[in-house]
Amino acid sequence: MAWFDNWRAARHLRASPYRAALAALPPGLQACWRHDAPYAYPGIPTGAWFFACAAEGLLDFFDAAARSSRPCILPSKAADSVWRIWLRHDAAGLERFCRAHVGAAPAHAMPAAPGPGALSGALLDTLEACARIAGTPPPSPRLPAVFGLDARLGMPGGHGYWSSLDGIAYAALDAHGRAAPRTDAPPVWPIPVLYRAGLVDRQAMVAYAQRSRAPDDDRGRSGDDDSDWRSDRREREREREREREYEREREHERRQDAARSRSGDECHPNGKDAAQDDKLPCCCAASEDDDRDKERACAAGDDSVREDSGCDGGADDDRDD
């Protein structure tokens, strides 16, 4: 399938923004690279399309390094494979080429993974210089082509970068040019770092802050378990709604109990205000008045009242005596 690989390479070169510079590459560079690159990078593909993409990535880095006032580091081993072979076979020609097409030839440095200290700062400067070529900051992290080159080409042992809503993450590629799942790698440059460097706009920073304040189990995920996660989230929302309904019912019952307690205090004066009110109920007062009237009638000699009230006539006997 050599014809298909050559066709892909020619098509890529025609669409490249560096097509004029790529057409000016030394004629024997690709043959030297095909022969020597596997010794420096075992397992590297040596097809025409791979070389075209790697050479374009190298020119992209040269352009960014020439525009930056700070030292830059090449983030791609695929692009470095072309740079190293070119430097070994024709260092003077490489310098003339860079001066003619990008303005200056940067010093060669081995590609390295991001880490603490000056190295990570130099890679971030490279990222900033590459992004400056693209123009205004996007609302989400935009990965420059040279940073995503190794992962796109499947470079064995290369450097894998990709962008996400939380920033730009990194993972070393294995011997087959594959990376670990993206969810396993945290961002090496989170959104706040990219925002301070001018690589994302304020909208991305606000969205990142809102996601950071949200619970961990409510954050977005990707993968085969996306539907399960959505189902779990709906179940949690229903459970919270049931809890809120239960609290509303409890509050309604407490208010009803309080209302019944207040109405009971008003209807029963012997309740909490009984100590302040010594008056007897009307029925009790009327009963005492009837008893006194019956006693006076008995004393006066009323036989009908005496029989009803149970008087034994002791008062008459006392008068007869």
C-alpha positions in Angstrom: 0.0 0.0 0.0 2.9 2.3 -0.7 0.9 4.2 -3.3 -1.8 5.0 -0.7 0.8 6.2 1.8 2.4 8.5 -0.8 -1.0 9.8 -1.8 -1.8 10.7 1.8 1.6 12.4 2.1 1.1 14.5 -1.0 -2.4 15.5 0.1 -1.2 16.5 3.5 1.6 18.6 2.0 -0.8 20.5 -0.3 -3.1 21.4 2.7 -0.3 22.4 5.1 0.1 26.1 6.0 3.9 25.4 5.7 3.6 23.9 2.2 6.2 26.3 0.7 8.7 25.5 3.4 8.0 21.8 3.2 8.6 21.9 -0.5 12.0 23.5 0.2 13.2 20.6 2.4 16.6 19.0 1.3 15.9 16.3 -1.3 17.8 13.6 0.5 16.4 14.3 4.0 13.5 11.8 3.8 15.8 9.0 2.7 18.3 9.6 5.5 15.5 9.8 8.0 14.0 6.5 6.8 17.3 4.8 7.2 18.6 6.4 10.5 15.4 7.2 12.5 14.7 3.6 13.6 18.1 3.5 15.4 17.2 6.5 17.5 13.6 5.7 18.0 13.0 1.9 17.7 9.6 1.0 16.2 9.0 4.3 14.5 7.0 4.1 11.3 9.0 5.2 8.2 6.2 5.9 5.7 5.9 9.0 3.6 2.8 10.3 5.4 4.5 9.9 8.8 7.5 11.9 7.6 5.3 14.6 6.1 3.4 15.1 9.4 6.6 15.0 11.5 8.3 17.5 9.3 5.3 19.8 9.4 5.3 19.6 13.3 9.0 20.5 13.3 8.3 23.6 11.2 5.4 24.5 13.5 7.8 24.4 16.5 10.5 26.4 14.7 7.9 29.1 13.9 6.7 29.2 17.5 10.2 29.3 19.0 11.2 32.1 16.7 8.2 34.2 17.9 8.9 33.5 21.6 11.3 35.6 23.7 11.8 32.6 26.1 13.4 29.2 25.5 11.1 26.6 24.1 11.2 22.8 24.1 10.0 20.5 21.4 7.1 18.5 22.8 7.1 15.7 20.1 9.5 12.8 19.5 8.1 12.3 16.0 9.2 15.9 15.1 12.5 15.4 16.9 13.3 12.4 14.8 13.4 14.6 11.7 15.3 17.4 13.6 17.9 15.0 14.8 18.6 13.4 11.5 18.7 16.8 9.7 21.1 18.2 12.3 23.4 15.2 12.0 23.6 15.2 8.2 23.5 18.9 7.4 23.6 21.3 10.4 24.7 24.3 8.2 21.9 23.7 5.8 19.4 23.4 8.7 20.5 26.8 10.0 20.2 28.4 6.5 16.7 26.9 6.1 15.5 28.2 9.5 16.8 31.7 8.8 15.1 31.8 5.4 11.7 30.5 6.5 11.2 31.3 10.2 13.9 33.9 11.0 16.2 31.9 13.4 17.4 28.4 14.2 16.6 27.3 17.8 19.1 25.3 19.8 18.3 21.6 19.8 17.0 20.1 23.0 15.7 16.6 23.6 11.9 16.3 24.0 10.9 15.8 27.6 7.8 15.2 29.6 6.2 18.0 31.7 7.4 18.1 35.3 8.1 20.5 38.1 10.5 23.4 37.7 11.9 25.1 34.7 11.2 22.2 32.3 7.4 22.5 32.8 7.7 26.3 32.5 9.6 25.9 29.1 6.9 23.6 27.8 4.2 26.0 28.9 6.1 28.8 27.1 6.1 26.6 24.0 2.4 26.0 24.4 1.8 29.7 24.7 3.9 30.5 21.6 2.1 27.8 19.6 -1.3 29.1 20.7 -0.4 32.6 19.9 -0.1 31.7 16.2 -3.7 30.5 16.3 -5.0 33.9 17.4 -7.5 34.8 20.2 -7.9 32.5 23.2 -10.7 30.0 22.7 -13.5 29.3 25.2 -11.9 25.8 25.9 -8.3 24.6 25.8 -7.1 24.2 22.2 -4.2 21.8 21.8 -1.6 23.0 19.3 -0.9 20.5 16.5 2.7 19.8 17.5 1.6 18.9 21.1 -0.9 16.3 19.8 1.4 15.0 17.1 2.8 11.9 18.8 -0.6 10.7 19.9 -2.1 11.3 16.4 0.8 9.4 14.7 1.1 6.7 17.2 4.7 7.5 18.0 6.2 4.6 20.0 7.4 6.0 23.4 6.2 9.4 22.5 4.5 12.2 24.5 0.8 12.2 24.5 -1.2 15.4 25.2 -4.9 16.1 24.9 -7.3 18.8 26.0 -10.3 18.5 28.3 -12.7 20.9 30.1 -10.4 20.9 33.1 -7.2 21.7 31.2 -4.5 19.9 29.2 -3.4 16.4 30.3 -0.3 14.4 29.6 0.4 10.7 29.4 3.5 8.9 28.1 2.8 6.6 25.1 3.7 2.9 25.2 5.8 1.0 22.7 2.9 0.8 20.4 2.2 4.5 20.5 -0.9 4.2 22.6 -1.8 6.1 25.8 -3.6 5.1 29.0 -7.3 6.1 29.2 -7.7 9.8 29.4 -9.7 9.7 32.6 -6.6 8.3 34.4 -4.4 11.3 33.7 -5.0 14.6 35.6 -4.3 17.8 33.8 -0.7 19.0 34.0 -1.9 22.5 33.1 -5.3 23.1 34.6 -7.6 25.9 33.5 -6.4 28.5 36.0 -2.8 28.0 34.7 -3.9 28.3 31.1 -6.1 31.4 31.9 -3.1 33.2 33.5 -1.0 32.4 30.4 -3.8 33.8 28.2 -4.5 30.4 26.5 -8.3 30.3 27.4 -10.8 33.1 27.9 -12.8 34.2 30.9 -15.7 32.0 29.9 -13.6 28.9 30.4 -12.4 30.1 33.8 -16.0 30.7 35.0 -17.2 27.3 33.8 -14.2 25.6 35.6 -14.9 27.4 38.8 -18.6 26.3 38.7 -17.6 22.7 38.1 -15.1 22.9 41.0 -17.8 24.0 43.4 -20.1 21.2 42.4 -20.0 17.8 44.2 -17.6 15.3 42.8 -20.4 12.8 42.0 -22.3 15.4 39.9 -19.4 16.1 37.6 -19.5 15.0 34.0 -17.9 11.7 33.0 -17.3 10.0 29.7 -17.1 6.4 28.7 -19.3 3.3 28.5 -20.9 4.0 31.9 -22.3 7.3 30.9 -25.9 6.0 30.8 -25.5 4.3 34.2 -24.1 7.5 35.7 -27.1 9.4 34.4 -29.5 6.8 35.8 -27.8 7.0 39.2 -28.0 10.8 39.2 -31.7 10.7 38.5 -32.2 8.2 41.3 -30.3 10.5 43.7 -32.5 13.5 42.6 -35.6 11.5 43.3 -34.3 10.4 46.7 -33.6 14.1 47.6 -37.1 15.0 46.5 -38.6 12.3 48.7 -36.6 13.6 51.7 -37.8 17.2 51.0 -41.4 16.0 50.8 -41.1 14.2 54.1 -39.7 17.3 55.8 -42.6 19.4 54.4 -45.1 16.9 55.9 -43.3 16.9 59.3 -43.4 20.7 59.3 -47.1 20.7 58.5 -47.8 18.4 61.4 -45.8 20.5 63.8 -47.8 23.6 62.8 -51.1 21.7 63.3 -50.1 20.6 66.8 -49.1 24.1 67.7 -52.5 25.4 66.5 -54.4 22.8 68.5 -52.4 23.6 71.6 -53.2 27.3 71.3 -57.0 26.7 70.8 -57.1 24.3 73.8 -55.6 26.9 76.1 -58.3 29.4 75.1 -61.2 26.9 75.6 -60.1 25.6 79.1 -59.4 28.5 81.5 -58.2 25.9 84.1 -55.2 25.4 81.9 -52.1 27.5 82.0 -54.0 30.6 83.2 -55.9 28.8 86.0 -53.5 30.1 88.6 -54.4 33.7 87.7 -58.2 33.2 87.7 -59.9 31.9 90.9 -63.5 32.1 89.7 -65.5 28.8 89.7 -67.5 27.7 86.7 -71.1 29.0 86.5 -72.5 25.5 87.0 -70.6 25.0 90.3 -71.8 28.4 91.6 -75.5 27.6 90.8 -75.3 24.3 92.7 -74.0 26.0 95.8 -76.9 28.6 95.7 -79.5 25.8 95.5 -78.1 24.0 98.5 -78.4 27.1 100.6 -82.0 27.8 99.6 -83.0 24.2 100.5 -81.4 24.6 104.0 -83.3 27.8 104.6 -86.6 26.1 103.5 -86.1 23.2 105.9 -85.4 25.6 108.7 -88.7 27.4 107.9 -90.7 24.2 108.1 -91.6 23.6 104.4 -92.6 19.9 104.3 -92.2 19.5 100.5 -88.7 20.9 100.6 -87.9 18.9 103.7 -88.9 15.6 102.0 -87.0 16.5 98.8 -83.9 17.6 100.6 -83.9 14.7 103.1 -84.5 16.8 106.3 -85.4 14.5 109.3 -87.4 17.1 111.2 -84.7 17.4 113.9 -85.2 21.1 114.0 -89.0 20.8 114.9 -88.2 18.3 117.6 -85.8 20.7 119.1 -88.4 23.5 119.1 -91.0 21.2 120.7 -88.7 20.4 123.5 
